[in-house]
Amino acid sequence: MGIFDFGETINGYEIKVINERVARAGAGILFAIGLITFINSFLTHDFILAKVFITFFMFDFFVRVFINPKFSPSLILGYFFVRGQTPEYVGASQKRFAWSIGFVLALVMFFIVVVFEVMTPIKIAICMICLILLFSESAFGICLGCKIYNFLNKKTMYCAGGCETHYSPKISFMQWTIELMTITAIIFGFTYFNNIKEITNGWKSHISNIKYEKPCSSCNKAIGQNNKMNDEHMNHSM
């Protein structure tokens, strides 16, 4: 295996291939780190962690595309987790195309966030696109970049899940009903607990704002006179 080599030569495969299990694992690792970074930047408005991740993301995809996927840090870690599983090989060409899209997006983000530090909605849009691409591959095994390559190149070989369209059994009415009921229950639960929270906060605010009225000056005067009369009465009795 050369240093500058893309894909593996495996007996029984006509072209060079990539282990799809490793690719999915790497996508899952990058998605998890990217999601944490996005949430941290959104809540704290501190982009130091984002700059570090974007730089790493760009470097990782540069290594994948222009050097060798075997030297990509995220794919090395992904291989560590799936090394005991049976490899699932896909064509290297479509993976290279998909990862090239990732590298271009990372390069744009690098200049926007790290180099020029521009505050623009574009960086949020690109970040969301990257997260969607990573989640789609890691969770569903759907490489959207590979889908684009397959659409442009009709002679693609060794696609993830097969290059031909397979018709699976349709989702039944009962299954759709269960999904609808689940979504409705989630929305109802969120609304209910949100209302409970508002009511609780309202009562806490009301209790904290209760102020006891001080006796008026005339009342204090009347009480003082009454106490004086009682003292005089006790002195006469003695």
Secondary structure, DSSP 8 states (H G I E B T S, - for coil): --SS--SB--TT-SS-EEEHHHHHHHHHHHHHHHHHHHHHHHHH---HHHHHHHHHHHHHHHIIIII-GGG-HHHHHHHHHHTTS---EEEHHHHHHHHHHHHHHHHHHIIIIIIS----HHHHHHHHHHHHHHHHHHHH---HHHHHHHHH-TT--S-TT-SS--------HHHHHHHHHHHHHHHHHHHHHHHHHHHHHHHHHHHHT-------HHHHHHHHHHHHHHHHHHHHH-
